[in-house]
């Protein structure tokens, strides 16, 4: 089952990247320095751990010098940097800067202690692939103080 899961994820990431770049059904929050568009939301034919699942793809832009308060995602996330840099620290992983063309994985429920654009002059654009249960409506869960 695990092998099948990762084959499905790899296929989704590769296939959805091309599809996602052409879709536009956006949302955003200009006051926080974040702007995002939902590029794709697709219920999967395959079940993951015997549950119906979906993949949701966002194109997200962070304005120069902006970051987020601590948060978590309800499912695993894959991120591809389209433009700029993204500084990230999830769980017990070290702080890392991801650059254009790099991709990384975030485990479900991992604490995002740092998620910011380290540049003071250039925006960061990323593709975010969320894997969740079919009925999940929340993609970002703020950490309680």
N, C-alpha and C positions, 0 to 999 in steps of 0.2 A: 504494500500500500504506500509506503514512504517513497519508493522509487517512482511510482505512478504520480504521486503528488508533485514531485519536483519536475517531472517531465511536463506535466500540465502547466505548472508555473512558468517554466522556461519558455514553453510555446506561447503562453499568454503574453509574456513580457516582449518577446520578439515580434509577435504578430500585432499586438495592440499598439506598439510604438508607432508603426507606420499608419495604422488606422486613426489613432488618437490625434495625430498632428493635423488632420483635416477636419476634425469635429469642433463645434463651438456652441456650447450651451452654458454660458458662464455665470459666475457669481464673484463677488469680491468684497473686500473691506479696505477701502482706501485709507481710513484713519489709522489702522494698525500697520500699514506698510505692506500688507498682504493683499494679493489679488489672485483669484483662482478661477479656472474654468473647469467644469465637469466635461471631459472629452468623451467618456464612454462609461456606460454601466451595462453589464451583461451578466445575466444569470447563466451559470455554467451547466452544460449537459452532465458533466461528471460530478459525482458527489465526493466530498472530502470528509473523511472520517464518518461516512454514512449520513452526512448532512448536506442539504442543498446549499450551494455557495454562489457568490457572484464576485466579479472583479469590477472595480471602479477605478477609473483613471482620471487624475487631475493634472492640469498644467498649472503650476503655482509660481508666482513671482513674488520675491521679497525685495523691497526697496533697499537701497544702500544703508548699511548700518543698523538694520532692524533685526529683531529676534522675537522669540516666543517665550511665554511663561511655560513652566514645566507641564507636560501632558503625556498621554499614552494613546495608543491605537488599539481597538478591540481585536484586530487580526494582524497577520504578518503584512509587511509593507516592503515594496521594492522601490528604490529611488534612482532616477537617472538625471544627471546634471546636464542641462541643455546649454546653459550660459552662466558664466561667472563662477563663484565658489560658494560652498555651503559648509559651515562649521557645525559639527554635530557630535553629541555625546549621548549615547543610549545605554542604559543599564550600567554594567561595570566595565564597559569598553572605554578605551582612552579617547580623549577629545581628538577629533580628526577633521581635517579640511578636505572636502571632496571638490574636484575641479571638473570643468567641462569635459564630457566624454566618459566620466567615471560613474559607476553604478554601485549601490550597496543595498544590503538587506537589513531590516529592523524586525526583531521578533515581536509577536503579539504581546501586548501589555508591558512592553519595555518602557521604563521611565526615560523620557526625553528631558534631560537636565539642561541641554544646550541645543538650540536649533536657530542659527542666525546667519545672516549675510555679513561676513567680516569686512567687506569692502565699504568704504565711505563714499565711493563715487559711482560704482556700477551695480546694477540690479543682478539678482540671481534668479534664474529660471530653472525649474525642475519638473520632471514628469514623476508623478507619484502613483504607484499601482497598489491599491488596497485589496486584499483578499479577505472577505467577510462572509458571514452567514447571509443567506438570500434576503432576509428581512431587515438586516441592520441598516439603521438610518444615521447613526453617529459614527464619524470617522476620527474625530479628535476629542479626547476626554480630558478636560483640564484636571490637573493634580490638585487635590484638596489641600488648603494651607495647613 
